[in-house]
Amino acid sequence: MEDKKVYILGGYQTDFARNWARENKHIAAMMREAYQGSVEITKIEPGDIDAAFVGNFAGELYCMQGHLSAFFVDFDPRFVGVPTIRFENACASSAVAALSAMAYIQAGIYDLVCLIGVEQMKTVDAARGGDYLGTAAWYEQECTGIEFPFPKLFGKLGDEYDKRYGLDNNYLARIAEINYANAKNNPNAQTRNWFMNLEHANTCGKYNTTLSGRIKVTDCSQITDGAICLYLASERYAAKYADHRGLDIRDIPRMLGWGHTTAHIEFARKVADSAGDDYVLPVTRKAITDAYKRAGIKDCWDLDVIETHDCFTISEYMAVDHFGLTKPGDSWKAIEEGVIGMGGKLPINPSGGLIGCGHPVGATGARQLLDAYKQVTGTAGTYQVAGAKKVAMLNIGGIATTNVCFVVGTKN
């Protein structure tokens, strides 16, 4: 039996280049701007909103502020009494919030859920921020006393690829170059005015510091402040929304499929679990194939765009073969043949991804969903992939511990 349909009605993203602490603005101000911007774009009536779900990773650490969902009530007098929930699953926080919103809608409890992803990270220096990020791994076992633990942990993913299949770091540099180039076309991308080329991405030294082994600064996503607000709706509400605006509901994007898996939090356990498997991260692969199955698509070539979680270049390298663009270990072929670039057979991260657009940790899943919506509706502007009608996104939390994949599109 087909799941009840859940639609995406659009939303708003803040400018990821902003530093909200320098503006002397609280994290709630980011949420408010995202909400107000979303209302202007979608024309959603505040009184129609049944609930608000907020994805956030570490407001208590970066901002000394928890209980973030309660701030939603301040945005409109009609929200007093509206139920709100905050979700935390590391970098996959707002994707898990979206999964939960879907479940409430499909259960018939709510017709319209406001989904907000938010993270304010530019409140502390890089070393302390890196330490905070370590709490998305097993902090005591993997991160205590280690400077910038996450680049080192993801460096181990590259080491595992190298051990099993070989890995030329030039292909990681190429991923960085592509994502920075894509970000130049995204007016909300953090790095849209930054310099980057392949030579720089391949250079080690003063202007591209090595953080751990093969992981250099250019291989890393950016510390980012950002908020996104979008709307998930039942078929009943989406039909009413379409009718009032003269739209055909068949042209409104919806969640065609989803996958959600969890692996061991400790990276060494993940590697041990995958011994003998073709995929380095088979639990991540399962989230993707589950989404394919639920969406009724055969493989990645039924997609037009992928937005994936490139917190580091190696995580995108992993995504290439795990999405099925190549056989396991052959991700380099899709990079070398231009498959993943703008104009390629299956563009990855036209938004710039986490490396180019920015990575406000708990907000990234919501940003990916909003970009999927934009691609399907032809509203991505200067980074639009022509004719895109079906988009997959992968949002991972920790070292691919939590894995959430959505397929977004229309079925006429």
LINHUKA-V990934 format. One record per backbone hydrogen bond with DSSP energy under -1.0 kcal/mol. NH is the residue of the N-H (numbers start at 1). CO is the residue of the C=O. If there is no record, write none. Layout:
{{NH,CO} {NH,CO}}
This chain:
{{7,233} {8,253} {9,231} {12,229} {14,227} {16,188} {18,15} {23,19} {24,21} {25,20} {29,26} {31,27} {32,28} {33,29} {34,30} {35,31} {36,32} {37,33} {38,34} {39,35} {40,36} {41,37} {42,38} {43,39} {48,45} {49,46} {50,112} {51,112} {52,83} {53,114} {54,85} {55,116} {56,87} {62,58} {63,59} {65,59} {70,67} {71,68} {72,69} {73,70} {74,71} {75,72} {79,76} {80,77} {82,79} {85,52} {87,54} {92,89} {93,90} {96,92} {97,93} {98,94} {99,95} {100,96} {101,97} {102,98} {103,99} {104,100} {105,101} {106,102} {107,103} {108,105} {109,104} {110,104} {113,232} {114,51} {115,230} {116,53} {117,228} {118,55} {119,226} {129,125} {130,126} {131,127} {132,128} {133,129} {134,130} {135,132} {136,133} {137,134} {139,137} {142,138} {143,139} {144,139} {146,143} {152,148} {153,149} {154,150} {155,151} {156,152} {158,154} {159,155} {160,156} {161,157} {162,158} {163,159} {164,160} {165,161} {166,161} {171,168} {173,169} {174,170} {175,171} {176,172} {177,173} {178,174} {179,175} {180,176} {181,177} {182,178} {183,179} {184,180} {185,182} {186,183} {189,186} {190,357} {191,356} {192,189} {194,191} {201,197} {202,198} {203,200} {205,208} {208,205} {211,215} {212,215} {215,212} {217,209} {219,216} {220,217} {221,311} {222,354} {226,119} {228,117} {229,12} {230,115} {231,10} {232,113} {233,7} {234,111} {238,234} {239,235} {240,236} {241,237} {242,238} {243,239} {244,240} {247,242} {251,248} {252,249} {254,409} {255,6} {256,254} {256,407} {257,407} {259,405} {261,403} {263,401} {270,266} {271,267} {272,268} {273,269} {274,270} {275,272} {277,274} {285,281} {286,282} {287,283} {288,284} {289,285} {290,286} {291,287} {292,288} {293,289} {294,290} {295,291} {297,292} {302,299} {303,300} {304,390} {305,390} {306,347} {307,392} {310,308} {311,309} {313,219} {316,312} {317,313} {318,314} {319,315} {320,316} {322,318} {323,319} {325,320} {330,327} {333,330} {335,331} {336,332} {337,333} {338,335} {339,334} {344,341} {346,339} {348,340} {349,306} {352,349} {356,352} {357,353} {359,222} {361,359} {363,360} {364,361} {367,363} {368,364} {369,365} {370,366} {371,367} {372,368} {373,369} {374,370} {375,371} {376,372} {377,373} {379,374} {383,380} {384,381} {388,385} {391,408} {392,305} {393,406} {394,307} {395,404} {397,402} {400,398} {401,397} {402,397} {403,261} {404,395} {405,259} {406,393} {407,257} {408,391} {409,254} {410,389}}
